[in-house]
Amino acid sequence: MEFELDSGNTAWMITASSLVLLMTPGLAFFYGGMVRGKSVLNMMMMSFSSIGVVGLIWVLYGYSLTFGTDIGGVIGNPADFFGLAITDAESLMAAVGVPATVAAGYQATFAIITVALISGAIADRAKFGTWIAFAALWVTLVYSPVAHMVWGGGLLGPEGPIATALSVPIDFAGGTVVHINAGAAGLALALIIGKRKGFGTVAMRPHNLPFVMLGAALLWFGWFGFNAGSEFAADGTAGRAWLNTLVATGVAMLAWMATEKFRDGAPTTLGAASGVVAGLVAITPAAAAVDTYGSIAIGLVAGILCALAVGLKYKFGYDDSLDVVGVHLVGGLVGTVMIGLFATDNAESFGVWYPEGALNGLFYGGGAVQLVTQIVAALIAVVFSFVVTAIIAYALKAIMGWRISEEAEVSGIDLASHDETAYEVATGSTVTEVR
Amino acid sequence: MKLVTGVIQPHRLDDVKTALEGAGVRGMTVSEASGYGRQKGHTEVYRGAEYTVDLVPKVRIEVLVTDEDVTAVTDAIVGAAQTGKIGDGKVWVVSVDDVARVRTGEHGDAAL
């Protein structure tokens, strides 16, 4: 196939890649503000380090493992595009005139943020070296397979067995690949690594809510590249994804605040920021597959359900510290499943997209088949991610160990793992050695 | 000589300072403090988890005065800090053996 460059689409995709990459430092602030002042640096380092570890793996074999020639419906061939040896004709986005380098870069930013999302489940207590090893193993053994299954022509794609038996699963920008995947992994890690000392009794309140708001703002801004960029082109469908990313997110923020107002007495900034992220997560898979009313409904349900779901960890006793399960797993499920109710290709709703072979949702005259398809795809993602993550986590527990010492955890992981403190005023310190 | 110490609501500080100046006080030490009395603390809610915060912010004012000024100064603080609500604070007086002014080395009432 002859490759013909489309400079408009290419310019948009380079811009969108930069927007999505900004989400990871944004996440560092979102998460960093939510932990206590003695562990903010470690929290931010877990996000930042993901850019290094995953970025490196991606250009070596990660991209190929995801988008290389299909092996058994589960994984791509890592040798195909090792080191990103790809011609533009082989570009993932060749059909819309976007070169291979741009396509590979865009996909890298998704892998990076997905790994970083998981870190919120294990705040304040994980050995940094074990985290680095986990990031490398997880992107290889969990992210790449799931992304391959959904977007690389695997089991959950348009030619997979689910598409044959039911309908083509819809995941526009990563509800299964990114959020359900990270959420299920976060649950597995929180269970295996165990609770922080004092979980449920000691007050572990966010040390800097303005950081949380700043992080939510950066995430939202970057998310326009995540969702509107997932069209791979500068067109009206990208515009539909952009609009839905605005509306569903705003509605989810209002819904979370309203839930708090009725239940707790006051809408909080942490609730507003959390509602923003819950809405963003939920609209991700549906971004261009639903119309205005679908996006409002998804935002509303996500805001309320996620606000209620974050309390589950206290009831069930797992220390998912920053609610990766309550926000990303639950939000990802809400969006993925609700596509089965609201998916539409109605021309009057402007710009909506869904892959060939998918059906309208239950409320749009398509019957229940798409709903069942979405539920099945979501469950497969949950089970695969949870099981493989648990295997990686147990292996690392045996080889490297996950927990820092109890003293280090109480006095603060920043000092224990990084020889730094975020806010301590240095008193009585002198320079003793210069390297 | 006496040391008058008041622990008051932070938002009353400006009025108390004005009242003390009106009572002829020329210097004071003010610091941020936290604590609770009969009003206890308040609750905060983070993602549905309720935290009881016992210690609430207060301001501590310390003034050194001569024996004859002590009642006027104490009354000035109480008068200006009072809102009538629980949590207004306390004022107490203790005797001071000696005071020295660092700049001049003066002692006693001359140092105030």
Interface residues (C-beta under 8 A of the other chain):
Chain A: A203 R205 P206 E260 R263 D264 G265 A266 T268 L270 G271 S274 A307 L308 V310 G311 Y314 D323 G326
Chain B: E44 V45 Y46 R47 G48 A49 E50 Y51
